[in-house]
Amino acid sequence: MEKIKQMVDVNTVVGDPITTPDGTTVIPISRVNYGFAAGGSDLPSKAAPAAGLFAGGSGAGITITPIAFLAIQNGSIRVLQIEPYFSSVDRALEKMPDVVDKISSLFD
């Protein structure tokens, strides 16, 4: 568990900013999924019927999938989504930077 905790931190979900030559800053956003499984069984022993044999195993897996990029250029923020929209909430979150920009321009 400690090794998985070391691999999956905030820098895995929100990546390091990358600045392009034209001044645009791109920040990768990823989805992190991980899971665990374990199982075991007592098996009868032919050599010693009173003593059973134990068989067991466990495993873990991690998937890191890039889902979007935040592009910051000239004070404007855009969300560049890689995956298709799964719900209306995804669409609303994608439009949020535009809404914030429009509201802030009203106060300027």
N, C-alpha and C positions, 0 to 999 in steps of 0.2 A: 504493500500500500504506500509506503514511504517513497519508493522509486516512482510510482505513478504520480504521486503528488508533486514530485520534483519536475516531472515532464510536463504536467498540465498546470500552468500558472496563467496569470492574466496576460502575459506577453504571448501566449499561444493563441488566445481568443482575439485580442486586439494586438496586432503585430506592430513592429517597429516602423515608424514613419519613413517613407522614401521620398526624397525631393528630386524632381526631374530638372533638367537644364533650364526649362522655361519658368521655373519657380513653383510649379504645381507640387503639392505635397499629397502623397497617396498613402493611406493607412489600410492595410488588409484586415478584414474581419473574418474569423473562422468559427465553425461550429465544432465543438469537441464532444464526442460520445465515447463512453467507456462502459464496460460491463464485466461482470465476474460470474463464474460458474464453478460449482464444486459438487462432488457426489462420491458416494462410497457404498460398499456392500459387504456383508459377511458371507463368505462362501464355505460350504462344508468341506472338510478335509478327509480324504480316504485314509491317510496315514494315521491320523489321530482324530477319531470321530468326535471326541469331546472338545477338541480345540478347533475353532473355526479359523479360516484365513480371511484377512481383511484386504480388500482392494479398493483403491480410491484415487481420485485425481482432482485437479483444479486447473483453472485457466483464467486468463484475463485478456482483454483486447481494448485497443484505443483506435478511434478513427478521428482524424482531423481533416475537415472539409472546408475549403475556402468558400464563403457564401456571398461576400460583398467587399467593396472597396469604398472608403471615404476619400473623395477628391476635394482638396482645398486649394482654391485658386482665386487670388485677388479678394480675399475675404468672403468668398462664396463657397458654400459647402454643398457637394452633391453626393448622393449615394448611388454607386454603380453596382447593381445587384447582379450576381452571376446566375443564381438559381431562379426558376420561375416563381411567381407569387403563388403562395399556397392559400392565402386568405386576405380578406379586406384589411386586416390589421397590418399585414406586410406592406400593402399599398400605402396605408396611412403613414407608417413609419418612414417609407421611402420619400414621401412628400413633405415630411416634417421640416427639413432644412429650408425648403422653399417658403413654407408658411412663416417660419421664424424670420427669414430675410424680408418678406413683405411686411410683416408687422413692425420690425425694427425700422424699416424705411419710412413707415408712417410717422414714427416719432422723431425722425431726423428732419 
